[in-house]
Amino acid sequence: MAYETSYAIGLKPFSPDLNRGKWDKPTDYLFACFGLALKLDVFVASFWMFYGMGILGILSYFVYMAIYLVPIMVIHSFMGQFSSSGFISAFRLSPFFKGMGYVSAFLSIFMLIYYSIFAAVPLLFIINSFRPTLPWSCEGLSSWYNGNATNCKNELVMDDYKTQYNSTFKVFHIPSVQYFQSIINDDHRNHFAALLYHPDALEVSYEDFELSWHFVGLFAIIWAVIAFIFYKFSETAKFGKLIRYMVIVTLVLLLVCFVGFLFLPEAINGLNRYVIPSSANMAMGFSSTFIMVLHAFGAGWGSVIALSSFNGFRTNIMSYSWIISIGQIFIYIMFGMVTFMLECYLNELSESDEVITYSLHHWLIYLSSASVLTTMAWPNLWIFIYYSMLFLAALIVMTTQIFTVLQSLFDEFETLRVRKQQVTFGLIGGIAVCSLYFCTNHGCLLFSVLGLDAFFSHSLLHLLLLLVVLWIYGRERFQRDIEFMLGQHFASWKVFILRFIAPILLVICLFVGILLSHLKHSISTDVVVVMSIVLVDFPLLAIPVYGLYHLYQRTGTFWERFKRTCRPTDWYPLEMEHRQKYEEALNNLDMTQQLCEVTEEVN
């Protein structure tokens, strides 16, 4: 046998899921990966992380794309497509590190727990768009606003505040933001002046813990929709077709909103700022796009591995990786330009330096935009279109992550395959129950902390993946396998970038992730810190624990056990035709190496 099998070491062999299916069309893989870029929590922090970076700043993304994004995406796609397995079983490549697959599953589930809020907020505004009078319009404020609604002007509400030096300043509150805060039972407006001039007072706003029943109902609707999707479209071909149409509709709606926003006052100036940013903002763009690159691989890090496992064995993942990266850049740029146009319109409403527009900038796309849309003709229609786009984006991200987690579990655990439906709805129900924490005033305002913590984990997992594939499995064997799968040469300079250049950038991402987590946790509650440790940091221990478990199952000295657990086991194409050709290629390579060794001895 040309490769090591589980029989040879006394373990149960890998049993492939023969009913896992394939994509209906090869392009379904492209659309599924495009959907990974719709994970918009990266734009929730856009004001303080990507503020003013502009299109020239995001061009740094192209540099990172060529240096390590596309090559690493090729490695992810190679592992899934070659093995036809999800992100757990694909680590038959080196069983000692299979714990990385379990970490990916934990990270995906952790993201799903908090990501419901990204579907709930758009759904809230969609439902309200059917009202004749929008609650956050000047006409609808009186029904719920506890401030002075008579000061409403241009869909903003102006209040007076006094500083600690008895000087007076004016603040424009955005009603759509205030409406959201009233729904989650958080009267953040009362703390604004104190927080602005006394940052140490931030803890005051988190003293009361309240559950919003409005959001409980919204979450129930969202998870019911997701359960229905998996009831009707659980097969791979059907699911891929559904995601394809959902992504297309979402991008079309995004283009429609972009064209509509061009008619807002100051929108063109906003685009000019985006195209020609300042040098300082460009510098921020070059650093912050490190984080955006990591979003290409999905919330659970291993999404591309699982999605590529449904490709045909000969699918050209080289060209597909470039197409996916460029498509994701297009999505980032479109959302960036929409953000700039919204921000410039809000800034234009400020009449003097004494006026502060309080809009929760890190929620600009989701909250402040509702008040901006209210100023347009046919506001109810525009709100429905805009928030339908955001709602579909959230559904795409959530369903794709659940799909990859489920298929990875079915690939790894044969006993779960006979109870697919029970496992599917059990997982959905469990995540739905855990997500109820984010129906509280604490969860709605602090969930972004949890998303930032994943940057560190993703960078670490990418580093380990490069170690596993290019150093432990080996550069020569990796090139041999990918050339066999694609039927084309894989240049050595690409391997050089992956082995020596990409790790440097990933180390930078590690430090950036640590810095962002520290900044965010400094303003978060103890509950969020504990959740972050349990859901993001603690699962990383699965990597050494699972490795030690494999060592325990082997015999021999520690070094001999370690070398055996790092060797590929049952690593071959699952389709019999390709498996036979792969065995023949390995046997021929072994014979050639033996002949070379004999020749060298004779000489």
N, C-alpha and C positions, 0 to 999 in steps of 0.2 A: 504494500500500500504506500502511495506517495506522500501521504499526510498522516498525522497521528489521529487516531479515533478514540472515542471514550471507551470502547471495548478494551483497548490496549492497556488502559490504566484502571480498569475495573469500575468505571462509572457508567451510569445510564446514558446512552447516546442521545444526541439531539434529535427530536422528532419534529419535523417541519409541519406547519399548518398548511395542508394542501388546499384548503378552501378559502385562503386569505384573499384571493382574487388579484386583479391588475386594474390599472387605470383604463377607463373606457377609451381615452385618447391620450397620447404621450404628452400633449400640452396641458392636461389636467395637473400634472406635476408642477408645471410652471405657475399656473394660477394658484395652486395651493401654497407655493412658496411666496408668490406675490402677497397672498393673504397674511403671511407672517409679518409683513411690513405695516399692516393695519393695526398692530398692537400700539395704540396711541398713548400709552402712559408716558412714553418718551416725550410727547408733545405737551403733556400736562405740566411738565417741568420746563417747558420751552422758554418761559420768560426769564428765568434766572440761569438756565444752562445754555440756551441757544439764542438768547436775546441779541438781535442785531447781527448775527453771523452772516446772513444773506447768502445769496447763491454762490458768490465767490468763496465764501467760507466753506460751504458744503462741497465745493469742488475738491477739497482735501479728501473727501470720501472716495473720490476716484483713485487717489494715490494709495489709500489704505486698501481699496478694492483690489488693485493690481498686486500689491505687496503681499497681502495675506488673506483677504476675504475670499477671493475666488479660489486660490489654492486650498484653503481650509474647507471651503464648501465642496470642492472636488473630493477631499478625503471623506467628509460626511456622506456624500452621495455614493462614493465608492463602497463604503462599508455597508450601507443599506442595500444598494443594488446588487453587489456581488453576493451577499449572503441571503438576500430576499428575507430579511429579518428586521424586527424593530430595534430600538436603541438599547435593548438589554441583550438579546440573543446575538446581536452583531458582534459582541465582544467575545465570541468564540475565537476571534483573532488572537486574544490574549486573556484567558479566563481569570487570571489574577486580578484584572482591572474591571471585571464585570460589574463591580459595585458602582462604577460610573453610570451605568445604565439605570440602576435603581435611584441614584441621585437625580438623574434627569426626570424620572417619573415623579419623584417627590417635588421637584421644582415646578413641574407642570401643574400638579395638583395644587400646590401652594399659590400659583398665579391664578388658577381658576377660582380659588376661594375669595380673592379680593376683586377679581376683574368683573364681577357682576355689576359693580357700581358703574362701569363704563357702558353697560347696556341699560341700566336703570335710569340714569340721568336723561339720555335721549328719549327713552320711552315716556318719561314724565312730561317732557315738552311736546312729544307727539300727541299724547292724550289731550293736553291742554290746547293744542292747535285747533281742535274741533269746537272750542268754545267761541261764541260770537265775539266776546270781549276777552282779550288775553289778560290773565291775572297780573302780569308784570308790565302792562301798558299803563300810561298815566290814568286812563279811564278805569282800569281794574284795580288800582292800588288800594282804594278805600276799603275793599272787602277783606283785606288781611294785613295791610301794612300798619305797624304800630308807631311809625314816626309821623312826620309832618308831610302828608301826601300832597298838600297844596303847593309845595315847592317843586313839583315835578315839572321839568323842562327838557325838551328833546329826549324824552324817555329816560332821564336821569333825575334823581332826587337829591337836592342840596340840603345839607345840614351844617350848622355852625358848631365848632368845637373850640375850647380854650385850652391852651397849653399850660404847663406848670409855671410859666412866667406871665400868665393872664393875658397873653396875646391871643387874638382870635384868628382862626383860619377856617376855610370852607372846604367841605368834602362832597364830591358827587358820588352818591351810592348808585350802583347799577341795579335796577329793580329785579332783573332776572336772577342776579346773585343773591339778593335779599330773599327772593321767593324760595330759592333752593334752601337757604339757611333756615327759613321758617318751616319748611317741610321736615328738615332733620332736627328740629327743635333746638337749634343753636343760634342764640341771639348774638352773633359775632359782632354786630354793629356797635353794641354797647361797649365793647372792649377795644374798638379801633383806635381811639385817641390814646388810650393808655398804652397799647402795644406799640404805637408809632413812636412815642417818646419815652416809653419805659419798657424795653424789650424783656426785662426780667419778669414783667407781669404776665408773660405768656401762659404760665401755668394756670392762671385764673380761669382762662377760657375753657379748660378741660376738667374742671372740678366736677361738674354734673354729668352723669351718664344717663342718657335717655334713648329709648328705642323709638324709631319712627315707623309707625304702622303703615304709613303711605309707602315707604320703601319695602316693607315686608311684602305688601301686595304686589309691588312691581317686581321684586325678586321672584315671587311665586309664578308670575306670568312668564318671566324670562326662562326659568328652569323648566316650566311646562312646555314652552316652545322647543327648547333643546331636547327634551325627552321625546317630543313628537318627531323631531328630525331624525333621531337615532332609531325610532320605531319604524319610520318609513324609508329611511335611506341608510341603513346600516351596512349594506353591501358596498364594497370598494368602488365599483363602477358607478353606482348610483350616487354615492357620496361625492365622488370626484366631479360628476356632472353638476351636482347641486352647488358645490363650491365654485366651480367655473362660472356659472351664471350669477351667483351672488357677488363674486369679485367684479365681474363685468358691470353689473348694475351699480355697485358701489362706486366704481371709478367713473362711470357715466354721470352719476349724481354729483360726484366731486367736481367734475368739469362744469356741470350746469351751475353749481354754486359759485365756482370761480368766476364764470362769466357774469353772473348776477351781481357779485360783489364789486365788479369793476365800476359799477354805476354809483357806488357809495362815495360821498365826499371824501377827498384826500386818499382815495384808493390808489390812484396813479402814483401819488407821492410815496405811498407805502411800497409799491412795486419798485420805484426808483431806489428807495432805501435798501430794498432786498437785493437788487441787482448791483448797486454800488454802495456797499457798506463802508464804514470807517475802518481804518487800519487796526484799531484796538478791537473792534468787533470781529474782524477777520481772524485775529489771533485767537480769540475765544472759540471761533468756529473750528480752527485747526485742532484745538485740544478737545472740544466737546464731541466731535464726530467720532472719536475713539469709541464713545458709548453707543452711538447710533449703529456702528458697524456690528456690534454684538447682537443687535436686535434682528439681524438677518437670519439667525438660526432658531428663532422662536423663543417662547418664554421658558421652555423646559430644556433648552440647549440641544437636545437630541432630536428635535422635530424633523430636521432635514434628513437624518438617517432613516427615520420611520417612513417619511413620505417617499423617499427614493426607493424604498424596498418594494414599491408597487410598480416600478418601471420594468420595462423589458430589459433583458440582460445586456443587450447591445445598445441601449440608449446612450446617446452622446452627451454624457454629463459635463464634458468640457465646455461645449458651446452653451449648454443649458445654464451652467453656473454664471457665465457672463450675462446671459439674458436676464436671469433672476436678479443679479446685482444691479444692472442698469434699470430694470423695472422698479426695484425698490427705491432707487435714487429718485426716479420720477415721482413716486408717491410722496417721498419726504419733501421734495421741492414744492409740489402742489399744496401740501398742507402748510408748508412754511410761508408760501405767498398768501394763502388765505389768512393765516395768523397775522401777518404784517398788515394786510388791509383792514382787518378788524381793529388791530391796535391803533393804527393811524387815525381811524375814524373816531375812536374814543378819545385819543389825545387832542383831536381837533376841536372837540366839544369843550375842552378846558379853556376858559376865557382869560385867565391870568395866571401868574406864577403862584398865586395864593390858593388856587383851586387844586385839590388832589382828587384824581379819579380813582376811587376805590373799587377795583373790579376783580380782585383775586386773580392776578395775572396768570398764575399757574393753572387756572381753570378757564383761560380765555376762550378756547375752542368750544368748551362744553357749556359754560354758563353765560359769560358776557355776550356771546354771539346772539342769544335770544333777544336781548334788548336792542341790539343793532338791527336785527332782522325786522323788528317791530316798526322801524322807521321806513321800511321799504313799502312799495305798493304791493297789495295782496300779501300782507305779513303772515297770515295763517298758512297760505300755500308755501311760502318760502320756509317757514319754520318746519312744516311737515317734510319738505324735500330735504332740507339740511340735516335735520335730526334723524330722518330715515337712513340717510347715508351713514351717520355715526352709529346708529343701532345695528345696521347690517355689518359694519366693520367689526363691532364687538362680537356679534354672533359668529362671524367667520373665524375670528381668533379663538373663541371659546370652543366651538365645535371641532375645529382642527386639532386643538390640543387634546381634547377628550378622545378623539379618534386615534391619534398617535399613541396615547397612553394605553388605551384598550387593546390595540393591535399588538403593541409590545408585550403586554401581559399575556395575551393569547399565544404569542409566539414562544414565550419562555415557559409557560405553565400549561402543559397538555390537558390537565384536569379541568381547567377553566373553559376550554373550547366547547364542551358539551353543555355548558350553562352560560352561553354568551349573553343571552337576554337578561338573565338575573344579575350577572356581573355588571352589565352596562347600566341598568337602571339603579342598581345598588350604589355604583360609583357616583352617578349623577345625583342621587338622593343624598348621599353622604356629603358631597361638596356643597349642595344647596343648603343643608342644615348648618354647616360650618360657616357659610358666607353670611349668615344672619348677623354676625358681629358687625359687619359693614353696613347694617341698617341703623346703626347708632350714630350719634353725633361725633363720637370718637373715630369710628371706622371710616365715615365719609370724608373726614378731613385729613386723616393721617395714613391712608392706605398707600400713598405714594412713597412713604418711607420703605415699605416692604419691597416695592419694585426696584428701588435703587440698590438694595442689598444683593439682588441677584447678579449685578454686574461683576462683583468679586467672584462669585461662584462660577459664572460663565467663563471668565478669564482663566481661572484655575483649571477648569475642565478642558478648555482648549489646549492649554499647556500640556496637560497630562495626555491628551489625545495625540499631540505631536510626538511626545515621548514614546507612547505605545506603538504607533504605526511606523514611525520613521527611525526609531532607535532600537526598540525591543523586537518588534516584528522584523524590522530591517528595511533599509532603503532599497536594496536589490529585490527583495521579495515583493515589496509594495509596487515597484515599477513593473515587475514581471506580471503581477496579478492584474493591474489596471490596464496594461498593454494587451493582455489576453482578453480582458472583458471588452475593451473598446476597439481592439484591432488596429490601434495606431500608437505611434511613439509618444512617450511621455518624457519631455525634455528634462535633462538633469539639472538645468538652472532653476527649474521650478522646485525641484527637491531641495536645492541649496537654499532657496528663499524660505521654504518651510522649516528647514532644520536650523537655520542660523539667524534669519532676519525676523520672521514672524514671532519667535519667542521674545525678542526684545520689545516689540510693540505690545505683546500680551502682558509682559511684566509691568509696562507703563499703565495698562488698563487695570491691573491689580491694584496699584497704588491709587489710581483715580477712584476706583470703586470703594476702597477703604476710606478715602477722604470724604466722598459724598455720603457714605453711610454714617460717618461720624458727625457730619454737619446736620444731617436730618434727624438722627437720634437725639441730638442735643435739644430738640424742640418737641420730642414725642413723649408719649406716656410710657409708664413701665410695662403696661400690657403689650404695647406694640413692640417694645424691645424684646420681651420674652417670646412673643410670636415670631419675631425675626430670627432669634437664636434657634428656636425649635424647628421652624419651617425652612430656614435657609442654611444656617451654619451647621446645625446638628446632623442633617442628612449626609454631609460630606464625610462623616465618620464611617459611612457604609462602605467606602472604598477600601480602607485598610482592614476593616472587620471582615468583609467578604473575602479579601485576599488571604487573610489568616485562616479563614474557614477552609479555603481550598488547600492551603498548606497542610492543614490537619488531616485532610483526606488522603494525602499522598504518603509514600514511604521513602526512607532514605534520610540522608543528612539534610540540614536546613537548606543549604545551597542547592543540593540536588532537587529538593522539593520546589524551591523557588524557580529554578530553571524549567521544570516541567510545567508548572502552573502558568508560566509566561509563554509557553509554546502554543501555537494555534492548535485547537482541537475541533474536529469535525468542521474544518474550515474549507468549504468547497461550494460551488454553485449547486443550487437545489434541483434545477432541471436536469434530467438524466443526460440529455444530449450534451449540454455544456459541461456537465460533471465528467463524462467520459473523455471529452477532449482535454479537459483540464488535467486529468490524471495522466493522459498520454503526454501532454506537454511537460509535466513534472518528471515523468519517467525518462523522457528523452533528455531533459536537462541534467538529471542525475547521471545518466550514462555518459553524457558529454563531459561532465566534471570528473568522473572516474577515469575516463580516457586521458584527460589532461593531466591528472595526477600520475597515471602510469607513465605517460610520456616524459614528464619531468623527472621521474625516478630513473628512467632508462638513460636520459641525457646526463 
